Amino acid sequence: MDPRAVLETWRSQRALDDAGYRWALQQLGILPDLARWRGQIERLLLVCGMLCVAVGAISLLTAFDWHAWPRLAVLGLVQAIWLALLAVAWLSWGRRPESRSARWGLFAIAVMAGLWLGVVDTAYPSGMDGWQFLLLWAALALPWAVLARWMPLWVFWGLLMAWALKELPGQLRMPGGVLVEPYAWVNLPMLAFLLLSQGVVEWLLRGRQQWAQRILPRLLGALLAVMLTFGLCMAILEAPSIGTDHFISGVAVGVLWLIWAAASLFAYYRRQELFLLALPLFAAWAVGITLACKAGRLELILSLLAVLAVFGLSAISWWLNRLNRRWSANPVSTAGAAMMTPETQEQR
């Protein structure tokens, strides 16, 4: 569990007083001191500066009358900006590869690669669709993400890939060609990519329990829970009224849902991650209610559905509350910081 959640549980049980609580937060590095505040402010200023530079470059490239310039001059200007960023990143990388300036320089290079593609496509129209442009941008940004090995740049690359997969035409989003309801929004490649992304993020963040480090997997888990569960419920409700191709797509959504639910239950029970463990449980509850609705006429089984809904939510809440109490009493040791027990605080 999150060390802060465990400490708050001990504090609510009066196993820790206020002074011991603050001391434990400082020892675990959760409560920032003056040096950490200064570092956070410097990082915030650096991020704001890079964003201002990026917004200025985008504004210049979009608002300027490029038709008044020769094509080669336009390409040369954009290429010069890209090479200047590359030089800054290379010099920073040579002094200290793990420095923020080097990583943010690589981030800017990945962003400018897409802007350079846009200028090239404007000067020499190629007829690329939006999803092809985004996939090519992601391909150009991938080497810099691998070189930087930095989570913000990987997040940017993942957003590019997800956006590209979202813009895929109907025949590529799912089998069956033209999309019909209830599958008009279903995108099997994007669902598979999000599922793979969550697995990779969890592997990269293994052993880390701080809440700030768990934001990305929680967002991915919540997004997958909503998209997969809604798609599976719609497939169950509309199964008899759709063709074979769309039935296959519904089965594919169901397989992805089963993989996500089973992996989440297994992994997050071992990690003692209550929020992400609750997602597949509530998703299974929603799928079960949908199956019950499909089993008979709604007006005849309405009372039974209400009983099942209340009983299911009560059972899930009871089990999660029991797990929370047990995990709070016996927290898992986290990587890099050993949890402090109430006895340790008394010895202090």
Secondary structure, DSSP 8 states (H G I E B T S, - for coil): --HHHHHHHHHHTTSS-HHHHHHHHHHTT-S--HHHHHHHHHHHHHHHHHHHHHHHHHHHHHHS-GGGS-HHHHHHHHHHHHHHHHHHHHHHHHH-TT-HHHHHHHHHHHHHHHHHHHHHHHHS-----HHHHHHHHHHHHHHHHHHH--HHHHHHHHHHHHHHHHT--HHHHSTTSS--TTSTT--HHHHHHHHHHHHHHHHHTTT---GGGGHHHHHHHHHHHHHHHHHHHHHHHTGGGS-HHHHHHHHHHHHHHHHHHHHHHHHHHHHT-HHHHHHHHHHHHHHHHHHHHHHS-TTTSHHHHHHHHHHHHHHHHHHHHHHHHHHHHS---BTTB----HHHHHH-
